[in-house]
Structures are given as structure tokens and as C-alpha cells.
Amino acid sequence: MVLSRELSTNELKQEISKHTSKPIELIYDAISLESTQRSAVDILAPNGALVTTLPNVIGELDQGKTSIWVRGVLQLEENVALLEDLFQNHLSGWLEKGLFKVQMSWTLCKNTTDILSA
């Protein structure tokens, strides 16, 4: 389930409770700001895992909770073999099969000059 980062922790808990009464043992925080990390930890069950795309900025977690920083950067040595195989041999087929949905995006500015003049 994808939830808005604009929701308060209590609003997030309410939305989650509409879908499950089970404890939340894993949260993937794609935004990974301090506020989203704090909300995630408040929602996370004891011994659960918080996965972030940026480093942990809230410090040590209690109740056996862990924080895992993931980085899918092709240039990192530990990722090259995995991501080259993914990009070269799998991703196109997965997109064709509909396993991943591409989100629509818009170009608001063509270059930095456009941004500065906006």
C-alpha cells in the first residue's frame, strides 16, 4: 500500500487499520525524510524493519526495530552485476508483461535557465 507523506502519524495509522489489523513488520520509506522516518518507526511493530532510501537520520531505534538503508545505484561496486543483469535482461520484459506500471510524468522546465526564469 502507498500512503501520502503528508498524512500525520495518526492519519497513517487510521489508513492502515482500514486494510489490516496485523502488526506492521516492514515499512519501505521511499521519501526517507526525518518526518517520514519518525512516522514509520511509530507505526512499526516491535522487531520490525524500516527500509529507507536515504540514511537513517533519527538515530538508534528501540524495541528491537532495525533500520536498513538501501541504494540501487548501478555505479556502486556491490550493485553492478545485479543491476546490469536486471536492466539488460529482465526489466523490459517485466514492463511488457505489466509487472511494473510506469507513472506519468511531466516536464515543467526544459533546463535550469527555465527554472531560474520561472
Secondary structure, 3 states (H helix, E strand, C coil): CCCCCCCCHHHHHHHHHCCCCCCEEEEEECCCCHHHHHHHHHHEEEEEEEEECCCCCCCCCCCCCEEEECCCCCCCHHHHHHHHHHHHHHHHHHHHHCCCCCCCCCCCCCCHHHHHHC
